[in-house]
Amino acid sequence: MRGQTPGSGFPIVQCPDLLDEILDLVEDEAFGEEEDLEPPIDEAEPMPTHREMVNVAYDEGSQIFAGLERPQGSKDPDIGPRQRPANIILTIFNIIRNLSVIPDNVPYLAKHERLLDILLRVCCVRRNDNVPRAMSMALSLTDLIIVRKDVLYTLAALAPAIQLPFHPSKQIARIVRRAFELIASYLIDQASHIL
């Protein structure tokens, strides 16, 4: 996606409908018709950290019969010869990450009203029997780890151009909380805390 001059590339600002279409596709593949409901914050429940998610994914993958189980995010045999929904989501996140490093695209992507909301929604984690899982049933824990890394890179590239309004809406508050949780999951490590 590189352009003819250094630092240039595919100008997403010239095709706004394309970005809206791929965001719609991400929402459909990740959540279907499910509404974006904000779960209540449980102060007693520890925030899932990146290290915890990697350790759980490694432990689950190294089980003796791990290859025989059908984990969350695996391909549904009923969909036929289609890509696994997680592969579509991962590809789109990779494209968005690559678009975000092109300086001409940064202001447009940072001001897009749905981009960060959808990207951070896909990064959400839930606990199932005290084990972190992707909020989207289309993603495995390994897929979620990759998605979260791509969104963190995208967020870092767009951060200088992001301007939050003085009177935030529920959507802005949700974006800020989810961005904080994503960044904090990389910084917080309960194993290294000094008590």
C-alpha positions in Angstrom: 0.0 0.0 0.0 3.0 2.3 -0.4 2.7 5.4 -2.6 5.1 6.7 -5.1 6.7 9.2 -2.7 8.3 8.3 0.7 5.8 8.3 3.5 2.7 8.1 1.2 0.4 5.3 0.6 -3.2 4.3 -0.1 -5.3 7.5 0.6 -8.3 6.1 2.6 -9.7 9.6 2.8 -10.6 9.4 -0.9 -12.7 6.3 -0.3 -14.7 6.8 2.9 -17.3 4.2 1.9 -14.6 1.6 1.8 -13.7 2.1 5.4 -17.3 2.1 6.5 -17.9 -1.2 4.6 -14.9 -3.0 6.2 -16.0 -1.7 9.6 -19.5 -3.1 8.9 -17.9 -6.4 7.9 -15.9 -6.6 11.1 -19.0 -5.9 13.2 -21.0 -8.6 11.3 -18.3 -11.2 11.5 -17.4 -10.5 15.1 -20.8 -9.9 16.7 -23.6 -10.5 14.2 -26.7 -8.7 15.4 -25.6 -8.5 19.0 -25.8 -5.1 20.5 -22.9 -3.4 22.1 -24.0 -3.5 25.7 -21.5 -2.3 28.3 -21.1 -4.9 31.0 -21.1 -3.6 34.6 -17.7 -3.0 36.1 -16.8 -5.6 38.7 -14.1 -4.1 41.0 -13.4 -7.5 42.6 -12.7 -9.2 39.2 -9.1 -8.6 38.2 -8.4 -7.1 34.8 -7.1 -9.7 32.3 -3.5 -8.9 31.5 -1.7 -9.6 28.3 0.7 -12.0 30.1 -2.3 -13.9 31.5 -3.9 -14.3 28.1 -0.7 -15.5 26.5 -0.1 -18.0 29.3 -3.7 -19.4 29.0 -3.4 -19.7 25.2 -0.1 -21.5 25.6 -1.4 -23.8 28.3 -4.5 -24.7 26.3 -2.5 -25.3 23.1 -0.1 -27.6 24.8 -2.7 -29.9 26.3 -2.5 -33.5 25.1 -5.8 -33.6 23.2 -5.9 -29.9 22.3 -6.1 -30.6 18.6 -9.3 -32.7 19.1 -11.2 -30.0 20.9 -13.3 -27.4 19.1 -12.3 -24.1 20.7 -14.1 -20.8 20.6 -13.5 -19.2 17.2 -12.9 -22.4 15.3 -14.5 -22.8 11.9 -18.1 -23.8 11.9 -18.5 -26.8 9.6 -21.9 -25.5 8.5 -20.5 -22.4 6.7 -19.0 -24.5 3.9 -15.9 -23.5 2.0 -15.7 -20.0 3.5 -12.9 -18.4 5.5 -13.1 -18.7 9.2 -14.7 -15.4 10.5 -11.6 -14.7 12.6 -9.4 -14.8 9.5 -11.5 -12.0 7.9 -11.3 -9.9 11.1 -7.6 -10.4 11.4 -7.0 -9.4 7.8 -9.1 -6.2 8.2 -7.3 -5.2 11.4 -4.0 -5.7 9.6 -5.2 -3.5 6.8 -6.3 -0.8 9.2 -3.1 -1.0 11.1 -1.1 -0.5 7.8 -3.3 2.4 6.8 -2.7 4.1 10.2 1.0 4.4 9.7 0.6 6.5 6.5 0.8 10.2 7.7 -1.9 11.4 5.3 -4.4 8.9 6.7 -3.8 9.6 10.4 -6.1 12.7 10.7 -9.0 11.1 8.8 -8.8 7.8 10.8 -8.4 9.6 14.1 -11.6 11.6 13.5 -13.7 8.7 12.1 -16.7 8.4 14.4 -16.9 4.5 14.4 -13.3 3.3 13.9 -12.0 3.3 17.5 -15.3 2.2 18.9 -15.5 -0.9 16.7 -11.8 -1.8 17.0 -11.8 -1.5 20.8 -15.1 -3.5 21.0 -13.5 -6.4 19.3 -10.6 -6.2 21.9 -13.0 -6.7 24.8 -12.3 -9.6 27.1 -14.8 -11.6 29.2 -14.1 -14.2 31.9 -15.5 -17.7 31.5 -14.8 -19.8 34.6 -12.2 -17.2 35.6 -10.4 -17.8 32.2 -10.1 -14.9 29.8 -11.9 -15.3 26.5 -12.7 -13.0 23.6 -16.1 -11.2 23.9 -16.6 -12.1 20.2 -17.5 -15.7 19.8 -15.7 -15.6 16.3 -12.3 -15.2 17.9 -10.2 -17.6 19.8 -7.9 -16.4 22.6 -4.9 -16.5 20.2 -6.9 -14.5 17.7 -7.8 -12.0 20.4 -4.1 -11.5 21.4 -3.2 -10.7 17.7 -6.2 -8.3 17.4 -5.3 -6.5 20.6 -1.7 -6.0 19.4 -2.8 -4.6 16.1 -5.3 -2.2 17.8 -2.5 -1.1 20.2 -0.3 -0.3 17.2 -3.2 1.5 15.5 -4.0 3.5 18.6 -0.4 4.5 19.0 -0.2 5.7 15.4 -3.5 7.7 15.7 -3.0 9.0 19.3 -1.4 12.4 18.3 -4.4 13.2 16.1 -7.2 12.0 18.4 -9.2 14.9 20.0 -11.9 14.0 22.5 -14.8 16.4 23.0 -15.2 18.4 26.2 -18.6 16.9 26.8 -18.2 13.2 26.2 -21.1 11.0 25.2 -21.6 7.4 26.3 -19.7 6.3 23.2 -16.7 8.4 24.0 -16.7 7.2 27.6 -16.8 3.6 26.4 -13.9 4.2 23.9 -11.8 5.8 26.7 -12.5 3.0 29.1 -11.7 0.3 26.6 -8.6 2.0 25.4 -7.4 2.3 29.0 -8.1 -1.4 29.7 -6.2 -2.4 26.5 -3.1 -0.3 27.4 -3.2 -1.3 31.0 -3.4 -5.0 30.1 0.1 -4.6 28.7 1.5 -2.6 31.6 0.0 -4.4 34.6 1.5 -7.7 35.5 0.1 -9.2 38.7 3.0 -11.7 38.9 5.5 -8.9 39.4 3.6 -6.9 42.0 5.3 -6.3 45.3 2.9 -6.8 48.2 
